[in-house]
């Protein structure tokens, strides 16, 4: 037979779980988007342009889509891709960190239902002498 104290504690734990509501969040990932942009530290990089590759991970807040398959927030992969593409092709940045941060900030401001956005930007023709595959930066922004 269980002692009264342990039995009492287990009842309390069970009551806590029955009153607890599950918060559903989702991660939306777009991986290896290739876009052409005019970004770089050197003037010739900003004039000639180059290929950039992007990964975006957007984390939703309490996500009702998971529960009822209805979307009221308009957050979907097509909209995220369009925002990244528009930013990369129509703005110019000297640093990939600034570009990635701007994309993350823009996504958070467009979609209030996002809790966090991580943008990874890379390019494989960096101005570094020596063998390597690519240079990559990652920026994470959280909603206030």
C-alpha positions as CSV (number, residue, x, y, z in Angstrom):
1,X,0.0,0.0,0.0
2,X,1.3,3.5,-0.8
3,X,2.0,5.9,2.0
4,X,-0.5,8.8,2.2
5,X,2.0,11.5,1.4
6,X,3.1,9.8,-1.8
7,X,-0.4,9.1,-2.8
8,X,-1.4,12.7,-2.1
9,X,1.5,14.0,-4.2
10,X,0.6,11.8,-7.2
11,X,-3.0,13.0,-7.1
12,X,-1.8,16.6,-7.2
13,X,0.5,15.8,-10.2
14,X,-2.4,14.2,-12.0
15,X,-4.7,17.2,-11.3
16,X,-2.0,19.5,-12.7
17,X,-1.8,17.5,-15.9
18,X,-5.6,17.4,-16.4
19,X,-5.8,21.2,-16.2
20,X,-2.7,21.8,-18.4
21,X,-3.4,23.0,-22.0
22,X,-1.0,22.0,-24.7
23,X,0.4,24.9,-26.8
24,X,1.0,23.8,-30.4
25,X,3.9,25.5,-32.3
26,X,5.2,24.7,-35.7
27,X,8.4,25.2,-37.6
28,X,8.2,26.2,-41.2
29,X,11.5,25.6,-43.1
30,X,12.6,26.7,-46.5
31,X,16.0,25.2,-47.3
32,X,18.6,26.2,-49.9
33,X,16.8,28.9,-51.8
34,X,19.1,30.2,-54.5
35,X,18.7,33.9,-55.3
36,X,20.8,36.4,-57.2
37,X,21.6,39.6,-55.3
38,X,23.9,42.6,-55.4
39,X,25.4,42.4,-51.9
40,X,29.0,42.5,-50.7
41,X,31.8,44.5,-49.1
42,X,33.4,45.4,-52.3
43,X,31.9,47.6,-55.0
44,X,32.4,45.1,-57.8
45,X,30.3,42.6,-55.7
46,X,27.5,45.1,-55.5
47,X,27.7,45.9,-59.2
48,X,28.1,42.5,-60.8
49,X,26.0,40.6,-58.3
50,X,26.3,36.9,-57.2
51,X,24.4,33.8,-56.1
52,X,23.3,33.6,-52.5
53,X,21.7,30.6,-50.8
54,X,19.2,31.0,-47.9
55,X,17.6,28.8,-45.3
56,X,14.7,30.2,-43.3
57,X,13.2,28.6,-40.2
58,X,10.0,30.4,-38.9
59,X,8.6,29.2,-35.5
60,X,4.9,30.0,-34.9
61,X,3.3,31.0,-31.7
62,X,0.2,29.1,-30.5
63,X,-0.6,27.6,-33.9
64,X,-4.3,26.9,-34.5
65,X,-3.6,25.4,-38.0
66,X,-2.2,22.3,-36.3
67,X,-5.5,21.7,-34.4
68,X,-8.2,22.8,-37.0
69,X,-6.4,22.9,-40.4
70,X,-7.6,26.5,-40.9
71,X,-5.1,29.4,-41.4
72,X,-6.0,32.9,-40.3
73,X,-2.4,34.2,-40.2
74,X,-1.4,33.8,-43.9
75,X,2.0,32.3,-42.8
76,X,2.9,29.8,-45.5
77,X,6.0,28.8,-47.4
78,X,5.0,30.8,-50.6
79,X,4.7,34.0,-48.6
80,X,8.0,33.5,-46.8
81,X,9.7,32.8,-50.1
82,X,8.3,35.9,-51.7
83,X,9.5,38.1,-48.8
84,X,13.0,36.7,-49.0
85,X,13.1,37.0,-52.8
86,X,11.9,40.6,-52.8
87,X,14.4,41.6,-50.1
88,X,17.4,39.9,-51.8
89,X,16.6,41.2,-55.2
90,X,15.5,44.8,-54.4
91,X,17.8,45.9,-51.6
92,X,21.6,46.1,-51.2
93,X,23.7,45.2,-48.2
94,X,27.4,45.3,-47.6
95,X,27.3,42.4,-45.1
96,X,25.4,39.1,-45.2
97,X,24.6,39.5,-41.5
98,X,22.7,42.7,-42.2
99,X,20.8,41.1,-45.1
100,X,19.9,38.0,-43.0
101,X,18.8,40.2,-40.1
102,X,16.7,42.4,-42.4
103,X,14.9,39.4,-43.8
104,X,14.2,38.0,-40.3
105,X,12.9,41.4,-39.1
106,X,10.7,41.8,-42.1
107,X,9.1,38.4,-41.6
108,X,8.4,39.1,-37.9
109,X,6.8,42.4,-38.8
110,X,4.7,41.0,-41.6
111,X,3.5,38.0,-39.6
112,X,2.6,38.7,-35.9
113,X,1.9,35.0,-35.4
114,X,5.6,34.2,-35.7
115,X,7.6,33.8,-32.4
116,X,11.1,33.4,-33.9
117,X,12.8,33.5,-37.3
118,X,16.2,32.2,-38.1
119,X,17.8,33.1,-41.5
120,X,21.0,31.4,-42.8
121,X,22.7,33.1,-45.7
122,X,25.7,31.7,-47.6
123,X,27.7,32.2,-50.7
124,X,30.3,30.0,-52.2
125,X,32.5,32.5,-54.0
126,X,33.8,34.4,-50.9
127,X,36.8,36.7,-51.2
128,X,38.9,34.5,-49.0
129,X,42.0,32.8,-50.4
130,X,42.2,29.2,-49.6
131,X,40.0,26.1,-50.1
132,X,36.5,26.1,-48.6
133,X,32.9,25.3,-49.7
134,X,31.2,28.6,-48.6
135,X,30.9,31.3,-46.1
136,X,27.7,31.2,-44.0
137,X,26.0,33.5,-41.4
138,X,23.0,32.8,-39.3
139,X,20.8,35.4,-37.6
140,X,18.0,34.6,-35.2
141,X,15.4,37.2,-34.2
142,X,12.6,36.8,-31.7
143,X,9.3,38.6,-31.5
144,X,8.9,41.1,-28.7
